[in-house]
Amino acid sequence: MTRSDRDMIVDKIQIQIQIQIQKVALDLMCNAIESMASCRRREAANLERFTVADKGPGISADIADRLFQPFVTIKRHGMGAGLCRTIIESHGGYIVAEANPGGSTILQFSAPFAELNEET
């Protein structure tokens, strides 16, 4: 097996792991949304907030101001978070990024949920 073959296998495994982690994150969010459906809303305007914190190097100052513009990214194969902002804002929510102590990043977004009526 050549080095190139090993690199391709490692890349394939890394992609599979990434997809699995994305599935876990999506499932956790779906479960949280389903659980909240039967609860009374406590936040103004029925916006629920979701927070994602990472342990990466953080966002540089030159990227921070443009982070949610289309295709702005620091990753080699990234597409940026512009579409995330477009989706969230189209539903009346918001998304922000802030520095996490230690150099990583915290992303928070809100999403609106329908008001429950009294019979529910």
Order of alpha helices (4+ residues) and beta strands (2+ residues): alpha-beta-alpha-alpha-beta-beta
